[in-house]
Amino acid sequence: MTTPQPLAGSAGWYGKELDRSGAWIRSLTDTHRAEIDAALARVRHRPLFSFSRDDFPLPTTAALLAEISDELENGFGAVRLRGLPVERYSDDDIRRIFWGLGRHLGTAVYQNARGEIMGEVRDETKRPDKTYAPTEPGHIMSSRARARSTGPLRWHTDRCDVIALLCVRNAKAGGVSKLTSIVTIYNEILRRRPDLAPLLFEPFHWDWRKQDPDSPELTYDSPIISYVDGAFSTYAGNSMIFSAQEYPGVPELTPAQVEVLHLFDEISQEPGLPIDMDFQPGDVQWLLNYAALHSRTSYIDHPEPRRRRHLIRLWLKRDVGRPMVSRFGKHVVAMGEPSAPLKPGGRFAIADAVTVNDAWGN
């Protein structure tokens, strides 16, 4: 299942080199911005999420987005797009532009059981309508709660093909987005401990209940790495593997498995390997979840509400036929596109969305 040789190609980057070269950065031109304005005028009075790629035409910008799409799938796996003048637009217009750009790269999927289609990533801990209970020993805060705070985010991947983040406002300090190449992590593990690398291709038990409190089962299984027909993909967030050990009936991790998981996490954070992206207003980060881990540092926000850090997030599904091993990733849940049935109040139960999809990677 594994290859004895290190993997080659631009996906195996080191952050210090990618940052120095700037090769992952793309910039909007005046022509691109004029096209975006013209497309916005066509959909400004339409409900958000109601329009398609064809309704948001971008004659020359579409070529740039196609280049970004190719870079995600066949290149670095991450692109920083700069130059969207967010200060010129209302919040509603920004969302329509982001939706229109996203439709050129894929189809949006739900991000959680609340039926969220476009995530608003900002600190919600001070909102009067929100209650955040103190964390108990051993409790793992949900990914949504962590993202909606000023705290750091652990290294992880998400349950989608591409994650897109648009910066509307950045923090007073901190909030740096960090990316690490999975190919580089694997190559480093293979170089240092070739005896451990094959374990990443074997199934692990993942904590489902802490991710989705109403999950019908406590765990699901998936390998960390899939390698099929030259396509190298990852599914990571090793804390969920370790927390799954708390449940009865879950096989105990072997010493070798524990060792490779710790080595994976250690290498991902080594100096020179991650790239730091200090979001600026108008930046869009496009990330192929199979190619890189992402995390975030903690941040200090502005005291004024209108100046506080605000990012908008899309999860996209792409129809590119990427081959993966069967039952890879969070294959037990298909939250689906916005056509999936929602319960009153904009929620649906995870148990109702479960489809054990054995053909996920076929």
C-alpha positions in Angstrom: 0.0 0.0 0.0 2.9 2.4 0.7 5.8 3.5 -1.4 9.3 2.9 -0.1 10.5 6.1 -1.7 10.0 9.7 -0.6 7.2 11.5 -2.5 8.3 14.1 -5.0 6.5 17.2 -6.4 5.6 20.7 -5.4 3.1 19.5 -2.7 6.1 18.5 -0.5 7.1 22.1 0.4 8.8 23.6 3.4 7.2 26.8 4.8 10.5 28.8 5.0 11.1 28.2 1.3 7.5 28.8 0.1 7.4 32.0 2.2 10.7 33.2 0.7 9.6 32.5 -2.9 6.0 33.7 -2.6 5.1 31.2 -5.3 1.8 30.3 -3.6 0.5 33.9 -3.8 -1.8 35.2 -6.5 -3.1 38.8 -6.8 -6.3 40.3 -8.3 -5.7 43.0 -10.9 -7.9 46.0 -11.7 -9.5 44.0 -14.5 -10.4 41.2 -12.1 -11.8 43.7 -9.6 -14.0 45.3 -12.3 -15.3 41.9 -13.3 -16.2 41.1 -9.7 -18.0 44.4 -9.4 -20.0 43.7 -12.6 -20.9 40.1 -11.4 -21.9 41.5 -8.0 -24.3 44.0 -9.7 -26.1 41.0 -11.3 -26.8 39.2 -8.0 -26.9 42.0 -5.5 -30.7 41.7 -5.1 -30.8 37.9 -5.2 -30.8 35.8 -2.0 -27.5 34.6 -0.8 -26.7 31.0 -1.8 -29.3 31.2 -4.6 -27.0 31.8 -7.5 -24.7 29.6 -9.5 -21.3 30.0 -11.2 -23.1 31.0 -14.4 -25.0 33.7 -12.6 -21.6 35.2 -11.4 -19.7 35.5 -14.7 -16.0 36.3 -14.5 -14.6 36.3 -18.1 -10.9 36.7 -17.3 -11.0 36.1 -13.5 -12.3 32.6 -14.2 -8.9 31.8 -15.7 -7.2 32.9 -12.5 -9.5 30.8 -10.5 -8.9 27.8 -12.8 -5.2 28.3 -12.2 -5.8 28.3 -8.4 -7.9 25.1 -8.8 -5.0 23.4 -10.6 -2.5 24.6 -7.9 -4.7 23.1 -5.2 -5.0 19.7 -6.9 -1.7 19.4 -8.6 0.6 21.9 -7.0 1.2 23.3 -3.5 -2.3 22.5 -2.3 -2.6 26.0 -0.9 -3.0 29.4 -2.5 -3.1 32.9 -1.0 -5.2 35.2 -3.2 -4.8 38.9 -2.4 -6.3 42.2 -3.4 -10.1 42.0 -2.8 -11.0 45.6 -1.7 -13.4 44.5 1.1 -13.5 48.0 2.5 -15.6 49.1 -0.5 -18.4 46.6 0.2 -21.1 46.0 2.7 -21.0 42.8 4.6 -23.8 41.4 2.5 -21.9 42.3 -0.7 -18.8 40.6 0.6 -20.7 37.4 1.3 -22.1 37.4 -2.2 -18.7 38.0 -3.8 -17.2 35.2 -1.7 -20.1 32.9 -2.6 -19.6 33.7 -6.3 -15.9 33.1 -6.2 -16.4 29.8 -4.3 -18.9 28.6 -6.9 -16.1 28.8 -9.5 -14.1 26.3 -7.5 -16.7 23.9 -6.1 -20.1 23.3 -4.5 -20.6 24.4 -0.9 -21.4 21.8 1.8 -22.8 22.1 5.3 -20.1 22.8 7.9 -21.9 21.5 10.9 -25.2 20.1 12.2 -26.6 23.6 12.6 -26.9 23.7 8.8 -24.2 26.4 8.5 -23.3 27.0 4.9 -21.1 30.1 5.2 -19.2 30.2 8.5 -18.6 33.5 10.4 -15.3 33.0 12.1 -15.0 35.5 15.0 -15.0 35.6 18.7 -18.4 34.8 20.1 -17.4 34.3 23.7 -18.6 37.8 24.7 -22.0 37.6 22.9 -24.8 38.0 25.5 -26.8 35.2 23.8 -24.0 32.7 24.1 -23.0 30.7 27.1 -19.7 29.0 27.3 -19.3 26.5 30.1 -15.8 26.1 31.6 -13.8 23.2 30.2 -13.8 20.2 32.4 -10.7 18.0 32.7 -10.5 15.6 29.8 -13.2 17.5 27.9 -12.4 18.5 24.3 -14.0 21.7 23.1 -15.8 21.4 19.8 -14.0 22.7 16.8 -16.8 25.2 16.2 -16.5 26.6 19.8 -12.7 26.8 19.4 -12.9 28.6 16.1 -15.4 31.1 17.6 -13.0 32.1 20.4 -9.7 33.9 20.5 -7.8 30.7 21.4 -5.5 28.7 19.3 -6.6 25.9 17.0 -4.8 22.5 16.9 -3.4 21.1 13.7 -6.2 19.4 11.8 -8.0 18.9 8.5 -11.7 19.4 7.8 -14.5 17.3 6.3 -14.5 18.8 2.8 -12.3 19.0 -0.3 -11.4 22.6 -0.1 -11.7 25.1 2.7 -11.8 28.8 1.8 -11.3 31.7 4.2 -11.8 35.3 3.4 -10.4 38.0 5.8 -12.8 40.9 6.3 -10.9 42.3 9.3 -7.8 41.0 11.1 -7.1 41.0 14.8 -5.2 43.6 16.7 -2.4 41.0 17.2 -2.1 37.3 16.5 -4.6 35.0 14.8 -1.9 33.8 12.4 -3.0 31.0 10.1 -0.4 28.2 9.9 -0.2 25.5 7.2 2.0 22.4 7.0 2.5 20.1 4.0 1.4 16.5 4.7 3.8 15.2 2.0 6.7 16.8 3.8 5.6 15.4 7.1 5.4 11.9 5.6 8.7 12.2 3.8 10.3 13.3 7.1 8.8 10.3 8.9 9.9 8.0 6.2 13.5 9.4 6.3 13.7 9.2 10.1 11.6 6.2 11.0 10.9 4.1 7.9 9.6 1.3 10.2 6.8 3.6 11.5 5.7 5.3 8.2 3.5 2.3 6.9 1.3 2.5 10.1 -0.2 5.8 8.7 -1.9 3.8 6.0 -3.6 1.5 8.4 -7.0 2.3 10.0 -7.2 4.1 13.4 -10.3 4.6 15.5 -11.5 8.2 15.6 -13.6 9.8 18.3 -17.0 10.5 16.7 -18.9 11.4 19.8 -16.7 14.4 20.7 -17.1 15.7 17.2 -20.8 15.2 17.0 -22.6 14.7 20.4 -25.6 13.0 18.8 -23.5 10.5 16.7 -25.1 7.1 16.6 -21.7 5.4 17.3 -18.8 6.4 19.5 -16.1 6.0 16.9 -15.4 5.5 13.2 -12.3 4.2 11.5 -10.0 5.6 8.9 -6.3 5.6 8.0 -4.4 8.9 8.3 -3.0 8.7 4.7 -4.4 7.4 1.4 -2.2 6.8 -1.6 -4.0 5.7 -4.7 -2.9 6.1 -8.3 -0.4 8.7 -7.4 -2.9 10.8 -5.3 -1.6 11.4 -1.8 -4.4 12.4 0.6 -4.5 12.9 4.4 -7.1 13.0 7.2 -5.6 14.3 10.4 -6.4 15.6 13.9 -4.7 13.1 16.1 -6.3 14.3 19.3 -9.5 12.5 18.1 -7.5 9.3 17.9 -6.2 9.6 21.4 -9.6 10.5 22.9 -11.2 7.5 21.2 -9.1 5.4 23.5 -11.5 6.4 26.4 -14.3 4.2 25.0 -14.8 0.6 25.9 -14.2 -1.9 23.1 -11.7 0.4 21.2 -8.5 -1.6 20.7 -5.6 -0.1 22.6 -3.1 1.7 20.5 0.2 -0.1 20.1 3.4 1.5 21.3 4.4 1.9 17.6 1.1 3.6 16.8 1.5 6.0 19.7 5.1 6.7 18.6 4.2 7.5 15.0 1.3 9.8 16.1 3.6 11.8 18.4 6.3 11.9 15.7 3.7 13.2 13.1 2.6 16.0 15.5 6.2 16.9 16.4 7.4 17.2 12.8 4.3 19.3 11.8 5.5 22.0 14.2 9.2 22.0 13.6 10.7 25.4 12.6 10.9 25.9 8.9 8.2 23.4 8.0 5.0 25.4 8.5 4.2 28.6 6.6 2.5 31.4 8.5 -0.2 33.5 6.9 -0.9 36.7 8.7 -4.3 37.5 7.3 -4.8 41.0 5.8 -8.3 42.3 4.8 -9.1 41.1 1.3 -7.0 38.0 1.5 -8.5 34.6 0.6 -6.9 31.4 1.6 -7.7 28.4 -0.5 -6.6 25.1 1.0 -6.9 21.5 -0.3 -7.7 19.6 2.9 -5.9 16.4 1.6 -2.6 18.3 1.1 -2.0 20.3 4.2 -2.8 20.6 7.9 -3.9 23.9 9.2 -4.0 25.6 12.6 -4.3 29.1 14.1 -2.5 31.0 16.8 -4.4 32.8 19.6 -5.2 36.4 19.1 -6.0 39.7 20.8 -9.0 41.5 19.4 -9.8 45.2 19.1 -12.1 46.5 21.8 -14.5 48.1 19.3 -17.0 45.6 17.9 -16.8 46.9 14.3 -13.0 46.4 14.3 -12.9 42.9 15.6 -11.4 40.0 13.7 -13.8 38.6 11.2 -13.2 35.8 8.7 -15.8 34.1 6.4 -15.5 30.4 5.6 -16.7 28.1 2.9 -16.4 24.3 2.7 -16.3 23.1 -0.9 -16.8 19.8 -2.6 -15.1 19.4 -5.9 -16.0 16.9 -8.7 -12.4 16.1 -9.8 -12.5 12.3 -9.3 -9.7 12.3 -6.7 -9.0 8.6 -6.0 -8.8 7.6 -2.3 -8.9 4.3 -0.4 -12.4 3.1 0.7 -13.7 4.4 4.0 -11.3 7.3 4.1 -11.8 10.3 6.4 -15.1 11.0 8.1 -16.8 8.7 5.6 -19.7 7.9 8.0 -21.3 11.3 7.7 -22.6 13.0 4.5 -23.8 16.4 5.6 -24.1 17.1 1.9 -25.0 20.1 -0.1 -27.6 22.7 1.0 -30.3 20.5 -0.6 -30.1 18.1 2.3 -33.1 18.1 4.6 -33.0 20.5 7.5 -35.0 20.3 10.7 -37.0 23.3 12.0 -34.7 25.9 13.4 -32.0 25.2 10.8 -30.6 22.1 12.4 -30.5 18.4 11.5 -29.5 15.4 13.6 -26.2 13.7 12.8 -27.9 10.4 13.0 -30.3 11.4 10.2 -27.3 12.4 8.0 -25.4 9.2 8.4 -24.6 7.3 5.2 -21.9 4.6 5.6 -20.4 5.4 2.2 -18.0 2.5 1.3 -17.5 4.0 -2.1 -16.2 7.3 -0.6 -12.8 6.8 -2.1 -13.7 4.7 -5.1 
